[in-house]
Amino acid sequence: MNWIINGEIRTMENHEVYHGGYLGFDQGKITYVGLPCEIGPEDQVMDASGCIVMPGIIDPHCHIGITEEKIGMEGDDCNEATNPITPYLRAIDGINPMDPAFHHAIQAGITSVMVGPGSANVVGGQFAFMKTQGRCLDDMIVLAPAAMKVSFGENPKNQYGSDGQMPATRMAIAGMLREELYKAVQYQKRKQESIQEMGKSDFVPDFRMECWIPVLERRIPLKAHAHRADDILTAIRIAREYHLDMTLDHCTEGHLIADHIMESGFPAICGPHLSNRNKIEICNSDFKTPGILAAKGILVGLMTDHPVSLIQFLPLCAAYAVKKGMNPEDALSAITINPARICGVADRVGSLKVGKDADIVVFTGDPLRVESTVRETIIDGKLIYDSTQKSKHA
């Protein structure tokens, strides 16, 4: 049995905080969270006096390992920019766990990430939710597929329209996505009818369309890249037409249509605001957006979109959101429990609760203050990073 004692334990469960609390974990799972209790003589103890103990931080939208650091085209597998509709592509086949950015994430207390294709295509492929520690990707996966990437706005237009291909307009992006979803619905109906008539063993699945079944059955959401207000509203319109779940990723102008987003019920993953405004559609990018949306009751997460913003700066993004008006508790939730809920993995990560994975970070001070550093990072109950020693990930 392992214990972290005497720290300020912020569970991220219903604002629950234990001052001088005890956190126990064993075999990769949390077994105790609460007030001081008796510890066995054989137990391993870490004293966190003067420190803050939190669940591991989560980045709900990034391209770590699929756009590798320090490498050019050889390490860039983010966009299959040869066909605007590629739903059958899987992030798990393009992520390199040896990307040094994973080590930087661990040093910043980031223990899990949502990783997938970029936004060059109208339909880019399937995201995966994974831990940041490991050498074999299959051992790091928490959920795959975890979402289906779709994109609106400038990126698909510029990728294909400049070559005289579709889509060259926002109308074409929406039309191509609707057509693909229509085909998916028809395939689902044929599959259901065939299984009812002939039995499951006689049905021959279509590899290209089978990947849409989890989306249509609302087991995973559309992950919609949308910056501009009109693109956000188009994404909401299409998701409603096909009765789909969806996350609004980037949501750059979400503050301009906050009431509409609230009414839609879809969560927002805001960012990256810690980057230059290199496109017209992000001219209104501002750290005020997540705070405005959270104040409306919208479920909000913060992202880096690594490598657009470096993944290790995710806590800094939360701090800047507070500087621009976000409630501090909302900001911490936006990098812990909220991303877990948005990504469909809150049963395992995102808060310190008995039964969840022992993904834990010990900060020397308030995580929202720039001078605070990560003292230890624990993933699945194993000490992966200790600032006083050489990281076990290196």
Summary of the structure (lengths in Angstrom):
residues: 394
radius of gyration: 21.4
end to end distance: 25.8
largest distance: 71.8
contacts: 1425
relative contact order: 0.16
helix: 32%
strand: 26%
